[in-house]
Amino acid sequence: MTARVPAAIVRAAIALAGAPPHTAQRLSSRSRTAVYRASLADGPSVVIKLYAATARRNAITESAAIRAVADHVAVPAVIGYGHVPGHEATALVTADLGTLTLGSARRSGQLSDERALRDLAGLLGRLHRAPVQSWAPRRPFFEQVTSLGRRCPPSVLDRIAPALAAITDAVDTTTPVWCHGDLHGDNVVLAGHRSVRHLVDFTDATAGPRESDVAQTLVMTDAVRSPLRARTVTDAYPLALDHHLLAAWTVFHTTRCWAHSSPGDDRALWADRLDELSRRTPHLFRTRRPERTHR
């Protein structure tokens, strides 16, 4: 029966996986994407991601990114992708790897925090070794700064101007790698009897500097707040890093999280993290000097 399953999921399953879904459970929903776990009639369980027509990227570009890195890091098998008949949306159908993630294993005590951080660093290293094709999506840094500027006052960008300058200065000298763009524990699924770490959710995958991707993981796992936890990640990461550039990207990603946070406790939390970074890396922040009073 498919009466309670959203029409777009029914049509995506039939067109891209070859069978109607018996049930569907929504796993996540964002402004331009929605993810469902669907049990196909007389078939396996799959994961279906819907992309709105207004999304910057779509199911076709995500499937291409997954297939491009599959020889270097474990990823879910792509079953089908394309436009959903009768809808403007696109959909990506992948194999369902299960519900156990690196994040849930850490929270339940099955894995130590240190082991989880080292696993993330190893996954980043393998991903960053995958060759970047000419068609790989790119997002110029000036576009990222412009987007950030729409969400925060000019004084915030002025405060982190030294970090922005450090990133800009390195643009022409940095070799791009495949960046996941959102690697944290809940985007790693443990599957199979050997609990193989599978990297999922390539919504934000682009070609970019490895320091940006590592910094994003440091920020999203909160490892950046502890020098020891941050060192666990960077020591386990197998490729060379420019640590000045890594620190600059950490400032940028923390500022971006502050700009996207909700007013109240969440905004205060990210403001505290920015203040902590300004104390630890003052050279990446502009200190406002008091004006002199002439008598």
C-alpha positions in Angstrom: 0.0 0.0 0.0 1.3 3.5 -0.8 -1.6 5.7 0.3 0.3 7.4 3.1 3.6 7.7 1.1 4.2 11.2 -0.5 3.4 11.2 -4.2 6.9 12.3 -5.2 8.4 9.4 -3.3 6.0 6.9 -5.0 6.9 8.3 -8.5 10.6 8.4 -7.7 10.7 4.8 -6.5 8.8 3.5 -9.5 10.7 5.5 -12.1 14.2 5.2 -10.6 14.1 1.9 -8.5 11.6 0.0 -10.5 9.1 -0.7 -7.8 6.5 1.2 -5.7 7.3 1.8 -2.0 5.3 -0.1 0.6 6.2 2.4 3.4 8.3 5.5 3.7 9.8 7.2 6.7 11.1 10.8 6.5 14.6 10.9 7.9 15.4 14.6 7.4 14.0 17.7 5.8 15.7 20.9 4.8 14.6 23.9 2.8 15.5 22.3 -0.6 16.0 18.6 0.2 14.1 15.8 1.9 15.3 12.3 2.7 13.2 9.2 3.1 13.8 5.6 4.0 11.4 3.5 1.8 10.6 -0.1 1.8 10.0 -1.2 -1.7 7.2 -3.7 -2.5 8.8 -7.2 -2.7 12.2 -5.6 -2.5 14.9 -4.1 -0.4 14.8 -0.9 1.7 16.3 2.1 -0.1 17.0 5.8 0.8 15.4 8.4 -1.5 16.5 12.0 -1.5 14.4 14.6 -3.1 15.9 17.8 -4.4 13.7 20.8 -5.0 13.9 22.4 -8.4 15.3 25.6 -6.7 18.3 23.7 -5.2 21.7 24.9 -6.2 22.7 21.3 -7.0 20.5 18.3 -7.6 20.3 14.5 -7.5 22.2 14.2 -10.8 25.2 16.2 -9.5 25.2 14.3 -6.2 25.1 10.9 -7.9 28.1 12.0 -10.1 30.1 13.0 -7.0 29.4 9.7 -5.3 30.5 7.7 -8.3 33.6 9.8 -8.7 34.9 9.0 -5.3 33.7 5.4 -4.9 37.1 3.9 -5.7 38.7 5.7 -2.8 36.1 5.7 0.0 33.1 3.5 0.8 29.8 5.0 -0.3 26.2 3.7 -0.7 25.4 2.1 -4.0 23.5 4.4 -6.4 20.4 2.6 -7.6 18.9 5.4 -9.7 18.8 9.1 -10.2 17.0 11.7 -12.3 13.9 13.8 -12.6 10.7 12.6 -10.9 7.9 12.1 -13.4 5.2 14.8 -13.0 7.4 16.9 -10.6 10.1 19.5 -11.1 12.1 17.8 -8.4 15.0 15.4 -8.9 15.6 12.3 -6.8 18.5 10.1 -5.9 17.9 6.5 -4.8 20.7 4.7 -2.9 21.0 1.4 -1.1 19.9 1.5 2.6 23.0 0.9 4.7 21.1 0.8 8.0 20.7 3.1 11.0 24.0 2.8 12.9 26.1 5.9 12.4 29.5 6.8 13.7 27.8 9.5 15.7 25.3 7.2 17.3 27.9 4.6 18.0 30.0 7.3 19.8 27.0 8.6 21.8 26.0 5.1 22.9 29.6 4.3 24.1 30.3 1.7 21.4 33.1 3.8 20.1 35.3 6.3 22.0 35.4 9.9 21.1 39.0 9.6 20.0 38.3 6.6 17.7 35.4 8.5 16.1 37.6 11.5 15.4 40.3 9.4 14.0 37.9 7.6 11.7 36.6 10.9 10.4 40.1 12.0 9.7 40.9 8.8 7.8 37.8 9.1 5.7 38.7 12.7 4.8 42.2 11.5 3.8 40.8 8.8 1.5 38.2 11.1 0.0 40.8 13.8 -0.7 42.9 11.3 -2.7 40.1 10.9 -5.2 40.9 12.6 -8.6 39.0 15.8 -9.2 37.4 15.8 -12.7 37.0 19.0 -14.7 33.2 18.9 -14.3 33.4 18.8 -10.5 31.3 21.6 -9.0 33.2 24.5 -7.5 32.1 27.3 -5.3 34.5 30.3 -5.5 35.4 31.7 -2.2 34.1 35.2 -3.1 30.6 33.6 -3.5 30.9 32.1 0.0 31.8 35.4 1.5 29.0 37.2 -0.4 26.5 34.6 0.9 27.8 35.1 4.4 27.6 38.8 4.1 23.9 38.6 3.4 23.3 37.0 6.8 25.5 39.1 9.0 26.4 42.8 9.5 29.6 44.3 7.9 31.2 44.5 11.3 31.4 40.7 11.5 33.2 40.4 8.2 35.5 43.2 9.2 36.3 41.4 12.4 37.5 38.3 10.6 39.1 40.2 7.7 42.6 38.7 8.4 41.2 35.2 8.1 39.4 36.1 4.9 42.6 37.5 3.5 44.6 34.4 4.4 42.1 32.2 2.5 42.0 34.6 -0.5 45.8 34.7 -0.7 46.0 30.9 -0.9 43.3 30.5 -3.6 45.8 30.4 -6.6 48.3 28.1 -4.8 45.9 25.5 -3.4 45.3 22.2 -5.4 41.6 21.3 -5.1 40.4 18.0 -3.8 37.0 16.5 -3.5 35.5 18.1 -0.4 32.5 16.5 1.3 31.5 19.8 2.9 29.6 18.4 5.9 31.5 15.5 7.3 30.6 14.6 10.9 29.6 11.4 12.8 26.0 11.3 11.6 27.1 11.4 7.9 29.1 8.1 8.3 27.1 4.9 8.4 28.6 1.7 9.8 27.4 -1.3 7.7 28.2 -5.0 7.3 29.7 -7.5 9.8 32.9 -5.5 9.7 31.2 -2.2 10.4 32.7 -0.6 7.3 32.6 3.2 7.4 30.5 4.5 4.6 30.4 8.2 3.7 26.9 9.5 2.9 25.2 12.8 2.0 27.1 14.4 -0.8 24.7 17.3 -1.0 27.5 19.9 -0.5 30.3 18.0 -2.3 32.6 20.3 -4.3 36.2 20.7 -5.5 38.0 22.9 -3.0 41.0 23.1 -0.6 41.5 20.2 1.8 41.9 22.6 4.7 38.4 23.8 4.3 37.0 20.3 4.6 39.1 19.4 7.6 38.2 22.7 9.3 34.5 22.0 8.7 34.8 18.7 10.4 36.7 20.3 13.3 33.9 22.8 13.7 30.9 20.5 13.3 32.3 17.9 15.7 33.2 20.7 18.2 36.8 19.3 18.2 38.1 22.8 17.6 37.2 23.8 21.2 39.8 21.3 22.5 43.4 21.5 21.2 43.8 17.8 22.2 40.7 16.7 20.2 41.7 18.9 17.2 45.2 17.4 17.3 43.6 13.9 17.2 42.0 14.8 13.9 45.0 16.5 12.3 47.4 13.8 13.5 45.2 11.1 12.0 44.7 13.0 8.7 47.2 11.4 6.3 47.9 14.3 3.9 49.9 17.5 4.4 48.0 20.5 5.8 48.8 24.2 5.9 47.9 24.9 9.5 47.7 28.7 9.1 45.2 28.1 6.3 43.4 25.5 8.4 43.0 28.0 11.2 41.7 30.6 8.8 39.1 28.2 7.4 38.1 27.3 11.0 37.3 30.9 11.7 35.3 31.2 8.5 33.2 28.1 9.1 32.6 29.1 12.8 31.4 32.5 11.6 29.1 30.9 9.1 27.6 28.6 11.7 27.0 31.7 13.9 25.3 33.5 11.0 23.0 30.5 10.4 22.2 29.9 14.1 18.9 30.7 15.7 18.7 33.7 18.0 19.0 32.8 21.6 21.1 30.0 23.2 22.3 28.7 19.8 23.5 32.1 18.7 25.2 32.6 22.0 27.0 29.3 21.8 28.5 30.1 18.4 29.4 33.6 19.6 31.3 32.1 22.5 33.2 29.8 20.1 34.2 32.8 17.9 35.4 34.6 21.0 37.4 31.6 22.0 39.0 31.4 18.5 39.8 35.1 18.7 41.8 34.5 21.9 43.6 31.5 20.5 44.4 32.9 17.0 44.3 36.7 17.5 46.2 37.2 14.2 43.1 36.0 12.3 40.9 38.7 13.8 40.9 42.5 13.6 40.9 44.1 16.9 38.8 47.2 17.2 41.0 50.0 18.6 39.5 52.7 20.7 39.4 56.1 19.1 41.8 58.7 20.4 40.3 61.8 22.0 42.2 65.0 21.2 42.2 67.8 23.7 
